[in-house]
């Protein structure tokens, strides 16, 4: 009889422990199931030239960054100057995915803040973002020469992330055949 009375208390204690463990985790460290797998296939019109397509095939043969952004995203504005400087200083191309945005707003954003992208795909409905496992914007993926996703940054890229995670991995991937 006493054991039956303890079951709800034990269940409550287990739930509290699980909640406490969950609260100690960094939400930006959510592991992507796509790491180590081929980049999801897509083909979308470009933001600046809608008659031109941007596709996964554009990444093959080179190490590239794939940055998911939107003009309405405050964190994207925080990250954007770093991407512009990166594009000026390094040979690694940056491709963009303009996520759930209006084309005119995206074009204005690139005109005002600069365009670090070799090309940027226009994903009005967000379907490609869903295929890539995008939780929100910005998110950035590092893709190797074979089209395999090697790294995912949730949230804005910072100088710390760039210098300590992305650049060393780019150097390593550039050395691989």
C-alpha positions as CSV (number, residue, x, y, z in Angstrom):
1,X,0.0,0.0,0.0
2,X,2.8,2.4,0.9
3,X,4.6,1.6,-2.3
4,X,1.7,2.7,-4.4
5,X,1.7,6.0,-2.7
6,X,5.4,6.5,-3.5
7,X,5.0,6.0,-7.2
8,X,3.7,9.5,-8.0
9,X,6.5,11.0,-5.8
10,X,9.2,8.9,-7.6
11,X,7.8,9.9,-11.0
12,X,7.9,13.5,-10.0
13,X,11.5,13.3,-8.8
14,X,12.5,11.6,-12.1
15,X,10.8,14.4,-14.1
16,X,12.5,17.1,-12.0
17,X,15.9,15.5,-12.6
18,X,15.3,15.2,-16.4
19,X,14.1,18.9,-16.5
20,X,17.3,20.0,-14.6
21,X,19.5,18.1,-17.0
22,X,17.7,19.7,-20.0
23,X,18.0,23.2,-18.5
24,X,21.8,22.8,-18.3
25,X,22.2,22.2,-22.0
26,X,23.1,25.0,-24.4
27,X,20.3,25.3,-27.1
28,X,22.9,26.4,-29.6
29,X,24.6,23.1,-29.2
30,X,21.7,21.1,-30.6
31,X,23.4,18.4,-32.7
32,X,22.4,18.2,-36.3
33,X,21.5,14.8,-37.7
34,X,22.8,16.1,-41.0
35,X,26.5,16.3,-39.9
36,X,28.5,13.8,-41.9
37,X,25.7,13.4,-44.4
38,X,25.2,14.7,-48.0
39,X,23.7,18.2,-48.1
40,X,20.0,18.0,-49.0
41,X,19.3,18.5,-52.7
42,X,17.5,21.7,-53.8
43,X,17.2,24.1,-56.7
44,X,15.7,27.5,-56.1
45,X,15.6,30.9,-57.9
46,X,18.3,33.3,-56.9
47,X,17.4,36.4,-54.9
48,X,19.0,38.9,-57.2
49,X,18.4,37.1,-60.5
50,X,15.2,35.0,-60.3
51,X,15.8,33.5,-63.7
52,X,19.0,31.9,-62.3
53,X,18.9,28.8,-60.1
54,X,21.0,28.2,-57.0
55,X,21.4,24.5,-56.2
56,X,23.2,22.0,-54.0
57,X,25.3,21.1,-57.0
58,X,26.9,24.6,-56.8
59,X,28.7,23.5,-53.6
60,X,30.4,20.4,-55.1
61,X,34.1,20.5,-55.7
62,X,34.9,23.2,-53.1
63,X,34.6,23.8,-49.4
64,X,31.7,26.3,-49.0
65,X,29.6,28.0,-46.3
66,X,25.8,27.9,-46.6
67,X,24.3,30.7,-44.6
68,X,20.5,30.8,-43.9
69,X,19.4,34.5,-43.4
70,X,16.5,36.9,-43.6
71,X,16.1,40.6,-43.8
72,X,13.7,40.5,-40.8
73,X,16.2,38.7,-38.6
74,X,17.9,40.8,-36.0
75,X,20.6,38.2,-35.3
76,X,21.4,38.1,-39.0
77,X,22.1,41.8,-38.9
78,X,24.6,41.2,-36.0
79,X,26.4,38.4,-38.0
80,X,26.3,40.1,-41.5
81,X,29.3,42.4,-41.1
82,X,31.5,39.4,-40.2
83,X,30.3,37.5,-43.3
84,X,31.0,40.5,-45.5
85,X,34.6,40.7,-44.1
86,X,35.0,36.9,-44.4
87,X,34.1,37.1,-48.1
88,X,36.7,39.8,-48.7
89,X,39.5,38.0,-46.8
90,X,39.0,34.3,-47.7
91,X,38.6,32.2,-50.8
92,X,35.9,30.0,-49.3
93,X,32.6,30.9,-51.1
94,X,29.5,31.7,-49.1
95,X,26.1,30.7,-50.5
96,X,23.0,32.1,-48.9
97,X,19.5,30.8,-48.4
98,X,17.1,33.7,-47.9
99,X,14.5,32.2,-45.6
100,X,10.8,33.1,-45.5
101,X,11.4,36.6,-46.7
102,X,10.1,39.0,-49.3
103,X,12.4,39.3,-52.4
104,X,12.3,43.2,-52.3
105,X,13.3,43.2,-48.6
106,X,16.1,40.7,-49.3
107,X,17.4,42.8,-52.2
108,X,17.3,46.0,-50.2
109,X,19.1,44.2,-47.3
110,X,22.0,43.2,-49.6
111,X,22.2,46.7,-51.1
112,X,22.3,48.4,-47.7
113,X,24.5,45.9,-45.8
114,X,26.6,44.4,-48.5
115,X,26.5,41.1,-50.3
116,X,28.9,38.4,-49.1
117,X,27.3,35.7,-51.1
118,X,28.4,34.1,-54.4
119,X,24.7,33.6,-54.8
120,X,21.7,33.4,-52.5
121,X,18.7,31.2,-53.0
122,X,15.2,32.6,-52.4
123,X,13.1,30.2,-50.1
124,X,9.9,32.1,-49.7
125,X,8.0,29.1,-48.2
126,X,10.8,27.8,-46.2
127,X,10.7,24.3,-47.6
128,X,14.4,24.0,-48.3
129,X,15.1,25.3,-44.8
130,X,13.0,22.5,-43.4
131,X,14.9,19.9,-45.5
132,X,18.2,21.3,-44.0
133,X,16.8,21.1,-40.5
134,X,16.8,24.9,-39.9
135,X,15.5,25.8,-36.4
136,X,15.7,29.5,-37.1
137,X,17.9,32.1,-38.6
138,X,20.7,32.6,-38.9
139,X,22.2,29.2,-39.3
140,X,25.4,28.4,-41.2
141,X,26.6,25.1,-42.6
142,X,30.1,24.2,-43.7
143,X,30.1,21.8,-46.6
144,X,33.1,19.9,-47.9
145,X,34.2,19.3,-51.5
146,X,32.1,16.2,-51.8
147,X,28.9,18.0,-50.6
148,X,29.0,16.5,-47.1
149,X,27.9,18.8,-44.2
150,X,30.7,19.0,-41.7
151,X,29.6,21.7,-39.3
152,X,26.5,23.6,-38.3
153,X,26.3,26.9,-36.4
154,X,22.9,27.7,-34.9
155,X,22.7,31.4,-34.3
156,X,25.1,34.1,-35.5
157,X,28.7,33.4,-36.3
158,X,31.0,35.2,-33.9
159,X,34.7,35.9,-34.2
160,X,35.3,33.2,-31.6
161,X,33.3,30.6,-33.6
162,X,34.9,31.7,-36.8
163,X,38.5,31.6,-35.5
164,X,38.2,28.5,-33.3
165,X,35.8,26.3,-35.2
166,X,35.1,27.3,-38.8
167,X,38.5,28.4,-40.0
168,X,40.4,25.4,-38.6
169,X,37.9,23.1,-40.2
170,X,38.0,24.9,-43.5
171,X,41.8,24.5,-43.5
172,X,41.5,20.8,-42.7
173,X,38.9,20.2,-45.4
174,X,40.9,22.2,-48.0
175,X,43.8,19.7,-47.5
176,X,41.6,16.7,-48.1
177,X,41.2,15.5,-51.7
